[in-house]
Amino acid sequence: MTKLLPLWVGARGIEFDWKYMQMSFDANIALIHHIATATLVWLWSRHDLQRSFLPVLGTFMALSCFKPLIIE
């Protein structure tokens, strides 16, 4: 939501700037990341999940938590 207002106001102007397109892509990637993290937490909390999947889920959850650090 923090990127909606600048995108709505700036992208509707007369002059087009690519920073608004990049801002919208960044917002979509962040949304997908949050949905994936929520899905990983949901899978981790399931009791009927096979034990062989827990290390894979733990690895993905750790990567998800440290994503900003890894990207920088």
C-alpha positions in Angstrom: 0.0 0.0 0.0 2.9 2.4 0.5 3.7 2.2 -3.2 0.1 2.6 -4.4 -0.2 6.3 -4.0 3.0 7.4 -5.7 2.3 4.9 -8.5 -1.3 6.2 -8.9 -0.3 9.9 -8.8 3.0 9.7 -10.7 2.1 7.2 -13.4 -1.0 9.1 -14.5 0.9 12.2 -15.3 1.8 13.6 -18.7 5.4 12.5 -18.6 6.1 8.8 -18.2 8.9 7.7 -16.0 10.2 4.1 -15.7 10.7 4.4 -12.0 6.9 3.9 -11.6 7.1 0.6 -13.6 10.1 -0.5 -11.4 8.1 0.4 -8.3 5.2 -1.6 -9.4 7.4 -4.7 -10.1 9.0 -4.3 -6.7 5.6 -4.2 -5.1 4.5 -7.3 -6.9 7.6 -9.2 -6.0 7.2 -8.2 -2.3 3.6 -9.4 -2.4 4.6 -12.7 -3.8 7.3 -13.0 -1.2 4.8 -12.4 1.7 2.4 -14.9 0.3 5.2 -17.5 0.0 6.4 -16.8 3.5 2.8 -17.2 4.8 2.5 -20.5 2.9 5.7 -21.8 4.4 4.6 -21.0 7.9 1.3 -22.7 7.2 3.0 -25.8 5.9 5.4 -25.8 8.9 2.4 -25.8 11.3 0.6 -28.7 9.7 0.7 -31.9 11.8 0.1 -34.3 8.9 3.2 -33.3 7.0 5.8 -35.9 6.4 9.0 -35.5 8.5 11.2 -35.7 5.4 9.8 -32.3 4.2 10.7 -30.4 7.4 14.4 -29.8 6.5 13.4 -28.4 3.1 10.8 -26.2 4.7 13.2 -25.0 7.3 15.7 -24.1 4.6 13.2 -22.2 2.6 12.0 -20.4 5.7 15.5 -19.3 6.6 16.1 -18.1 3.0 12.8 -16.2 3.2 13.7 -14.5 6.4 17.2 -13.5 5.2 16.1 -12.5 1.7 17.1 -8.8 2.1 20.5 -9.7 3.5 21.1 -12.2 0.7 20.0 -9.7 -2.0 22.2 -6.9 -0.7 
